[in-house]
Amino acid sequence: MMVNTSGRSAGQKAQLFVPQLKENDTHCIIFQYYGASREGSVPGQLNIYVKENNSPLGIPVWNATELDSHKWHQVELAVSTFWPNFYQLVFEVVTTGQRGLVAIKDITLQGHQCMSTPHFMHIKGVEVNARQSATFSCTINGQPKDHASYKLWLQGIGGRMAPLKETKPVNSRRYMAAFDVENTTKGDSGRYRCIVQSDRGVGVSSYAELIVKQPPVPIAPPQLIAVGATYLWIQLNANSINGDGPIIEREVEYRTVTGSLIDNQPVDKPTHKIGHLDPDTEYEISVLLTRPNEGGTGAPGPPLRARTKCADGAAEAKGARVCIKRAGACFGVMHAKTRQPRSLGIPGYIQAPFEFLLCHKRDA
């Protein structure tokens, strides 16, 4: 393949698609490339893509930008994609607008490992919850001390990259490289592979899948079943959710309407009794759901607002009511529907223009 860049505007592309390869063992691809121009300028950039199965072209695994040396250079490609998967090499020249030549030749498939570029072993997929870090581990032939000048990174098919986090030996012939995709979102889901660039070429692993799950959040608030002076009985009403399952834990979170958090209680049944509450107090109650893996608890669902009843012995009036208290004792409930004057015999409340219903509850 030869590309004459003379008379070409910057950004034009020429591509060579190599026939698909289905290899069942370690192998190495070798080729040579050349670049030259009369004025000493750079005529273009040479990119190499590795398409696995019928994936999109993706982004290059290797490139050369210094194409003005007037010399042939040899490159090794250690591609670790094996049958039943297949892959395809794509060579691409992108012009710079300068006159010159870019060429490749002698593309050769060899049935042994590359001499100067390491191969990868199998890479496993990862599942995480959104906003967590996804750690990929790639096993490489060789030792870190022998690859001190090599560059290692994780490449996503959608363009996201992750730098090397750490390396550690597996045995005398292999070591493991770890990469973190941090603060993941649903948009980071997709296929990732490991890349190692040596001074003579590039090694490419197979793809592994990153699955990012969204922690579940109930769509509807819980439903109120029963009310007491010191308890609220609710139905979770959490079958419909936004996000992903499966649901492995359920909690009820409740607070006063003024915003002070009271407690979170684990729940293992569709209904739940929240006890030890204050009488005649309004609460907000929400349900939290958890799916597997770290960070699997979603945000609280929509809140239910509910008020506990008056304390035991207090009579409930129909309509608007006000609990009348004096010296710590409940004297009654103001009934707002009557205006018949009535003497109650209570100091301070004689001939009141409202009806009072006595509680007859005093402090101990």
C-alpha positions in Angstrom: 0.0 0.0 0.0 1.4 3.4 -0.9 -0.3 6.8 -0.4 0.8 9.9 -2.4 -0.2 12.9 -0.3 0.7 15.5 -2.9 -2.3 17.6 -3.8 -4.4 16.2 -1.0 -5.9 18.6 1.6 -5.4 17.9 5.3 -7.6 15.3 6.9 -8.2 13.1 3.9 -7.9 9.3 4.6 -6.8 6.2 2.8 -7.6 2.8 4.4 -6.5 -0.8 3.8 -8.6 -3.6 5.2 -6.7 -6.8 5.8 -8.8 -10.1 5.4 -10.4 -11.3 8.7 -8.2 -13.5 10.8 -9.4 -16.5 13.0 -6.4 -17.7 14.9 -6.4 -20.5 17.5 -3.0 -19.9 19.1 -0.4 -17.3 19.9 0.8 -15.5 16.8 2.6 -12.3 15.7 1.9 -9.9 12.8 4.9 -8.0 11.4 4.9 -5.2 8.8 7.1 -2.4 7.7 6.2 1.3 7.0 7.9 4.2 5.3 7.4 7.9 5.1 9.1 10.7 3.2 8.8 14.2 1.8 11.0 16.5 -0.3 10.7 19.5 2.0 11.3 17.5 5.2 7.7 18.0 6.3 5.4 15.3 7.6 3.1 14.0 4.8 0.6 12.2 7.1 -0.1 10.0 10.1 -0.3 6.2 10.0 -2.9 4.6 12.2 -3.6 0.9 12.9 -7.0 -0.3 14.1 -8.0 -3.8 15.4 -11.6 -4.6 14.8 -12.8 -7.6 16.9 -15.7 -9.5 15.3 -18.1 -7.0 13.7 -17.3 -4.2 16.1 -17.1 -0.5 14.9 -13.7 0.7 13.8 -13.1 2.3 17.2 -9.9 4.2 17.9 -6.3 3.3 16.8 -4.2 0.9 18.9 -1.0 2.3 17.4 0.1 5.3 15.3 3.2 6.9 13.8 3.4 10.6 13.2 7.1 11.0 12.4 6.9 9.9 8.8 9.8 11.8 7.2 12.8 9.6 8.0 13.2 8.1 4.4 13.7 4.7 6.1 11.7 1.5 6.5 10.7 0.6 10.1 9.4 -2.8 11.3 6.5 -3.1 13.7 5.1 -6.1 15.7 1.4 -6.6 16.4 0.7 -9.0 19.3 -3.1 -9.5 19.0 -4.7 -11.8 21.6 -8.0 -12.4 20.0 -8.6 -16.2 19.4 -11.1 -18.5 17.8 -14.2 -18.5 17.9 -13.7 -14.7 17.8 -12.0 -13.1 14.8 -10.4 -9.8 14.1 -9.5 -7.5 11.2 -6.5 -5.1 10.9 -7.2 -1.7 9.3 -4.3 0.5 8.1 -5.1 4.1 7.7 -3.2 7.2 6.5 -4.5 10.6 7.3 -3.0 13.4 5.2 -1.5 16.6 6.7 -1.8 18.7 3.5 2.0 18.4 2.9 3.5 16.6 -0.2 5.1 13.2 0.3 4.7 9.4 0.4 3.5 7.0 3.1 3.8 3.2 2.4 3.5 -0.2 4.1 4.7 -3.5 3.0 5.5 -7.2 3.9 2.5 -7.8 6.2 3.4 -11.2 7.6 1.6 -13.6 10.0 4.0 -15.7 12.1 2.9 -18.7 14.2 4.8 -17.8 17.4 4.8 -15.0 19.9 6.4 -11.6 19.1 10.0 -11.2 20.0 9.9 -7.7 21.5 6.2 -7.1 22.2 4.3 -8.9 25.0 1.0 -10.8 24.6 -2.1 -10.6 26.9 -4.0 -13.5 28.4 -7.8 -13.5 28.7 -9.4 -10.4 30.2 -12.6 -10.7 32.3 -15.7 -8.5 32.2 -16.7 -6.3 35.1 -20.1 -5.2 36.5 -20.4 -2.2 38.9 -23.0 0.2 40.1 -23.0 3.8 38.8 -20.6 6.2 40.4 -18.3 3.3 41.5 -14.9 2.4 40.0 -14.6 -0.6 37.7 -11.3 -2.4 38.0 -10.0 -4.4 35.0 -7.1 -6.8 35.4 -5.0 -7.9 32.4 -2.3 -10.7 32.6 0.8 -10.0 30.5 3.6 -12.3 29.4 6.9 -11.0 30.9 7.9 -9.1 34.0 7.4 -5.4 34.9 11.2 -4.8 35.2 11.6 -5.9 31.6 8.8 -3.6 30.5 9.8 -0.5 32.5 9.8 1.6 29.3 6.5 0.2 28.0 3.3 2.1 28.1 0.1 0.3 29.4 -3.4 1.6 29.3 -7.1 0.5 29.1 -9.0 1.5 25.9 -12.8 1.6 25.7 -14.4 1.1 22.3 -16.3 4.4 22.9 -13.1 6.3 23.5 -12.7 6.4 27.3 -9.2 5.6 28.5 -7.9 4.5 31.9 -4.3 4.8 32.9 -2.3 2.0 34.7 -3.1 1.7 38.4 -0.6 -0.9 39.5 1.3 -4.1 38.5 2.1 -7.2 40.5 3.8 -10.5 39.6 1.7 -13.6 39.0 4.6 -16.0 38.5 8.1 -15.9 37.0 6.8 -15.5 33.5 3.7 -13.3 33.9 2.4 -10.2 35.7 -0.9 -8.6 36.2 -1.8 -4.9 35.3 -4.8 -3.3 36.9 -6.8 -0.3 35.5 -9.6 1.7 37.2 -12.5 3.3 35.2 -13.5 5.8 37.9 -16.9 7.4 38.7 -18.7 5.2 36.1 -22.0 6.2 34.5 -24.4 4.3 32.2 -22.6 5.9 29.3 -19.4 4.1 30.2 -20.9 0.7 29.6 -19.4 -1.2 26.7 -16.3 -3.1 25.7 -12.8 -2.4 26.9 -9.4 -3.9 26.1 -5.8 -3.6 27.4 -3.0 -2.1 25.3 0.7 -2.3 25.8 3.1 -0.4 23.6 6.7 -1.5 23.4 9.6 0.1 21.5 9.0 -2.3 18.6 5.2 -2.6 18.4 1.9 -3.0 20.3 0.1 -5.7 22.2 -3.7 -5.8 22.2 -6.0 -7.9 24.4 -9.4 -9.2 23.5 -12.4 -7.1 24.5 -14.2 -7.5 27.9 -17.6 -6.1 28.8 -18.2 -3.3 31.3 -21.7 -3.3 32.7 -22.8 -0.3 34.7 -26.0 -0.7 36.7 -28.2 2.1 38.1 -29.1 1.6 41.8 -32.9 1.2 42.2 -35.2 3.9 43.4 -39.0 3.4 44.1 -41.3 5.2 41.7 -44.2 5.7 44.2 -44.2 6.6 47.9 -45.1 4.0 50.6 -48.8 3.6 51.5 -50.3 4.2 55.0 -52.1 1.2 56.4 -52.7 2.1 60.1 -52.0 5.0 62.5 -51.5 5.1 66.3 -50.2 7.6 68.8 -46.7 6.1 68.7 -46.6 4.1 65.4 -47.3 4.3 61.7 -47.9 1.1 59.7 -47.0 1.2 56.0 -46.9 -0.9 52.9 -43.6 -0.4 51.0 -45.2 -0.1 47.6 -41.8 -0.6 46.0 -42.5 -3.1 43.2 -42.1 -0.4 40.5 -38.6 1.1 40.3 -36.3 3.3 38.3 -32.9 1.7 37.9 -31.8 -2.0 37.9 -32.5 -5.0 40.1 -32.3 -7.5 41.5 -33.4 -6.1 44.9 -31.5 -7.7 47.8 -32.2 -5.3 50.6 -35.0 -2.9 51.6 -34.9 -0.2 54.2 -37.4 2.4 55.6 -36.0 5.9 56.3 -38.1 8.2 58.4 -37.7 11.8 59.7 -39.8 14.6 61.1 -41.1 17.1 58.6 -38.7 19.6 60.1 -35.9 17.5 58.5 -34.2 15.8 61.5 -33.4 12.2 60.6 -34.7 9.6 63.0 -33.6 6.2 61.8 -33.2 3.7 59.0 -34.8 0.3 59.6 -34.2 -2.9 57.6 -37.4 -4.5 56.2 -38.0 -8.0 55.1 -41.7 -7.9 54.5 -44.1 -6.0 52.2 -45.5 -4.1 55.2 -43.7 -2.6 58.2 -44.6 -1.0 61.5 -42.5 2.0 62.5 -42.7 2.3 66.3 -41.5 4.5 69.2 -42.8 7.7 67.5 -44.0 10.9 69.2 -47.7 11.5 69.4 -49.3 14.1 67.2 -46.2 14.5 65.1 -45.9 14.6 61.3 -43.2 12.3 59.7 -41.8 11.8 56.2 -41.3 8.1 55.3 -39.3 6.9 52.3 -38.1 3.5 51.1 -34.5 2.7 50.1 -33.6 -0.3 47.8 -30.3 -2.0 47.4 -29.0 -4.2 44.5 -25.8 -6.4 44.6 -22.2 -5.0 44.7 -20.7 -1.9 46.3 -22.7 1.3 46.0 -25.9 -0.6 45.2 -28.2 1.4 47.4 -30.3 4.0 45.5 -31.6 7.3 46.7 -34.7 7.5 48.9 -37.9 7.1 47.0 -40.8 9.7 47.1 -41.8 10.4 50.7 -45.1 9.6 52.4 -46.2 12.3 54.9 -48.2 11.0 57.9 -49.1 12.2 61.4 -49.4 10.1 64.5 -52.5 10.4 66.7 -52.8 12.2 70.0 -51.7 10.3 73.1 -53.8 7.6 74.7 -56.9 9.1 76.4 -57.2 12.1 74.2 -60.6 12.4 72.4 -60.4 13.1 68.7 -62.8 15.8 67.4 -64.0 15.8 63.9 -62.7 18.6 61.8 -60.0 20.9 62.8 -58.6 20.2 66.3 -56.2 21.8 68.8 -54.8 19.8 71.7 -55.2 21.9 74.9 -52.4 21.4 77.4 -51.8 22.9 80.8 -49.0 22.0 83.2 -48.1 18.9 81.2 -51.7 17.5 81.2 -54.0 17.3 78.2 -57.3 19.1 79.0 -59.1 18.5 75.8 -59.6 19.1 72.1 -61.1 22.2 70.7 -64.1 21.4 68.5 -64.3 24.0 65.7 -67.8 23.1 64.5 -69.8 24.4 67.4 -70.2 27.9 68.9 -72.5 27.0 71.8 -71.2 28.6 75.0 -70.7 26.0 77.6 -69.2 26.2 81.1 -66.6 23.5 81.6 -65.4 24.3 85.1 -61.8 24.7 84.0 -60.0 27.9 85.2 -59.4 30.1 82.2 -61.9 28.4 79.9 -65.3 29.4 81.4 -68.0 30.3 78.9 -65.7 29.7 75.9 -67.4 30.1 72.5 -66.2 26.5 71.6 -66.9 23.0 72.8 -64.1 21.3 74.6 -63.8 17.5 75.0 -61.9 16.6 78.1 -59.0 14.1 78.1 -58.8 13.6 81.9 -55.2 12.7 81.6 -52.8 14.0 84.2 -49.1 13.7 84.8 -48.0 11.0 87.2 
